[in-house]
Amino acid sequence: MRIPVPVGDAAYDVLVGPGVRSRLTEVVATRAGARAAAIVTVPGLREQPWFDLTTGLEETVLEVPDGERAKTLDHVEELCESFAAAELSRDDVVVAVGGGAVTDLAGFAAAVYLRGVSVVHVPTTLLALVDASVGGKTGANLRAGKNLVGAFHQPLAVLGDTETLATLPARERRSGLGEVAKCWLLDGRDGPAAAAASEMELIEVAVRLKARVVAADEREQGARALLNYGHTLGHAIERVVLDRDPDELRHGEAVAIGIAFAVRLAERLGRVDAATVAEHDGVLASLGLASALPEDLDPERLLDFMTRDKKARHDLRFVLPGPQGFEVVAGVDEGEVRRALEEFADASSDPTAHRR
Ligand SMILES: NC(=O)c1ccc[n+]([C@@H]2O[C@H](COP(=O)([O-])OP(=O)(O)OC[C@H]3O[C@@H](n4cnc5c(N)ncnc54)[C@H](O)[C@@H]3O)[C@@H](O)[C@H]2O)c1
């Protein structure tokens, strides 16, 4: 499957399907003058059966630590030093192979090395395939928070090889499904259709939606912000659980809970009716996602983090469904959010609530 992402003069394709990693040689060959390639990945992935990538160029494989802790400016610097040691020139190519942490970090290093060299993403988690590798956002974390430095740097291509997903732990798959659920809802689709969809269909709907939104608003001046549906509470939950157990929840799992909350907040604000809440719950349930708050999360702490969210721009803003479809709603009344959160926490403590 070929999904074009038409952004400015840098239109590129997302290829999805079993075995598309074998197209890497062909993709880098489109870069006239390319002589060398740096493949950036994490140690565990090099042992996977599908790690048989070849660029047809002089290759250097570079490893960064696994997961979120790799996303630091120190690692960006280390990668750039390694690119220089491998004598990567402006015409050469960086290939990022891994989850979103790798595509973000290697993409950022590629964006700043020599003021920008080409990057090809080979996303190997569902989340990276449907979200992180598409749209050109790259970045790293600061001590002050996640993704606070970065650059827009569109890839040369994205090779979403579904064979790589065969080795993905169930937990990581569920995390990707959280972002799929978001796209499914933004695309106006329902629960029964999600339950009936194949993995390829789920990926296709999510990538096409993201490609369309990014093409309309590459730099998040408007419509791209809708991709943050479920993220205001999702990010706050991630911040709170990070302090007690970083493995308690993955990003997409937190987004799913954030979606369940956002639709209830929309109902409370008179934007949608109970049927819409049931529809959104239906999509989450069809994809096997929990929609209840984890135990013992203090609504006041969540509220505190939500007001400090970098995308909140100093007020409480949510992407919410409503009569005109999804919209970014700024300046939501804090009291309403508090009451909605307390109700959500109460409903979540019900034994029949859909917890993981
Ligand atoms: N740039 C964007 O637009 C964007 C969008 C969403 C998320 N992100 C970023 O993506 C990151 C999260 O990405 P993630 O959820 O993919 O996490 P991740 O990159 O940490 O990967 C999760 C785990 O899965 C392992 N893994 C990866 N592929 C595997 C495979 N095929 N088989 C077995 N194990 C595999 C990884 O080694 C890692 O341990 C965050 O840093 C987030 O900020 C960026």
The ligand as an SDF file (V2000), in Angstrom:
LIG
                    3D

 44 48  0  0  0  0  0  0  0  0999 V2000
    7.1460   12.7120   15.9850 N   0  0  0  0  0  0  0  0  0  0  0  0
    5.8780   12.4640   16.2030 C   0  0  0  0  0  0  0  0  0  0  0  0
    4.9840   12.9700   15.4960 O   0  0  0  0  0  0  0  0  0  0  0  0
    5.5040   11.5360   17.3110 C   0  0  0  0  0  0  0  0  0  0  0  0
    4.1820   11.0840   17.4270 C   0  0  0  0  0  0  0  0  0  0  0  0
    3.8830   10.1860   18.4280 C   0  0  0  0  0  0  0  0  0  0  0  0
    4.8680    9.7330   19.2890 C   0  0  0  0  0  0  0  0  0  0  0  0
    6.1480   10.1910   19.1620 N   0  0  0  0  0  0  0  0  0  0  0  0
    7.2160    9.7250   20.0550 C   0  0  0  0  0  0  0  0  0  0  0  0
    7.3420    8.3230   19.9000 O   0  0  0  0  0  0  0  0  0  0  0  0
    7.8940    7.7720   21.0880 C   0  0  0  0  0  0  0  0  0  0  0  0
    7.1510    6.5140   21.4540 C   0  0  0  0  0  0  0  0  0  0  0  0
    7.3020    5.5900   20.4160 O   0  0  0  0  0  0  0  0  0  0  0  0
    7.0300    4.0420   20.6810 P   0  0  0  0  0  0  0  0  0  0  0  0
    5.7550    3.8610   21.3880 O   0  0  0  0  0  0  0  0  0  0  0  0
    7.2210    3.3790   19.3650 O   0  0  0  0  0  0  0  0  0  0  0  0
    8.1510    3.6550   21.7360 O   0  0  0  0  0  0  0  0  0  0  0  0
    9.6620    3.1350   21.6120 P   0  0  0  0  0  0  0  0  0  0  0  0
   10.3470    3.6920   20.4660 O   0  0  0  0  0  0  0  0  0  0  0  0
   10.2520    3.3640   22.9530 O   0  0  0  0  0  0  0  0  0  0  0  0
    9.4790    1.5750   21.3770 O   0  0  0  0  0  0  0  0  0  0  0  0
    8.8520    0.8030   22.3540 C   0  0  0  0  0  0  0  0  0  0  0  0
    9.6040   -0.4920   22.6360 C   0  0  0  0  0  0  0  0  0  0  0  0
    9.3570   -1.4130   21.5930 O   0  0  0  0  0  0  0  0  0  0  0  0
   10.6010   -1.9770   21.1500 C   0  0  0  0  0  0  0  0  0  0  0  0
   10.4040   -2.3690   19.7490 N   0  0  0  0  0  0  0  0  0  0  0  0
   10.3360   -1.5480   18.6820 C   0  0  0  0  0  0  0  0  0  0  0  0
   10.0280   -2.2420   17.5900 N   0  0  0  0  0  0  0  0  0  0  0  0
    9.9300   -3.5360   17.9520 C   0  0  0  0  0  0  0  0  0  0  0  0
    9.6280   -4.7380   17.2600 C   0  0  0  0  0  0  0  0  0  0  0  0
    9.2710   -4.7290   15.9780 N   0  0  0  0  0  0  0  0  0  0  0  0
    9.6660   -5.8860   17.9440 N   0  0  0  0  0  0  0  0  0  0  0  0
    9.9460   -5.9060   19.2700 C   0  0  0  0  0  0  0  0  0  0  0  0
   10.1940   -4.8070   19.9970 N   0  0  0  0  0  0  0  0  0  0  0  0
   10.1830   -3.6310   19.3430 C   0  0  0  0  0  0  0  0  0  0  0  0
   11.5820   -0.8760   21.3670 C   0  0  0  0  0  0  0  0  0  0  0  0
   12.8780   -1.3720   21.3930 O   0  0  0  0  0  0  0  0  0  0  0  0
   11.1160   -0.3220   22.7060 C   0  0  0  0  0  0  0  0  0  0  0  0
   11.6020   -1.1040   23.7700 O   0  0  0  0  0  0  0  0  0  0  0  0
    7.8080    8.8510   22.1420 C   0  0  0  0  0  0  0  0  0  0  0  0
    9.0860    9.3690   22.3770 O   0  0  0  0  0  0  0  0  0  0  0  0
    6.9150    9.9140   21.5080 C   0  0  0  0  0  0  0  0  0  0  0  0
    7.2330   11.2100   21.9570 O   0  0  0  0  0  0  0  0  0  0  0  0
    6.4700   11.0780   18.1820 C   0  0  0  0  0  0  0  0  0  0  0  0
  1  2  1  0
  2  3  2  0
  2  4  1  0
  4  5  1  0
  4 44  2  0
  5  6  2  0
  6  7  1  0
  7  8  2  0
  8  9  1  0
  8 44  1  0
  9 10  1  0
  9 42  1  0
 10 11  1  0
 11 12  1  0
 11 40  1  0
 12 13  1  0
 13 14  1  0
 14 15  2  0
 14 16  1  0
 14 17  1  0
 17 18  1  0
 18 19  2  0
 18 20  1  0
 18 21  1  0
 21 22  1  0
 22 23  1  0
 23 24  1  0
 23 38  1  0
 24 25  1  0
 25 26  1  0
 25 36  1  0
 26 27  1  0
 26 35  1  0
 27 28  2  0
 28 29  1  0
 29 30  1  0
 29 35  2  0
 30 31  1  0
 30 32  2  0
 32 33  1  0
 33 34  2  0
 34 35  1  0
 36 37  1  0
 36 38  1  0
 38 39  1  0
 40 41  1  0
 40 42  1  0
 42 43  1  0
M  CHG  2   8   1  16  -1
M  END
$$$$
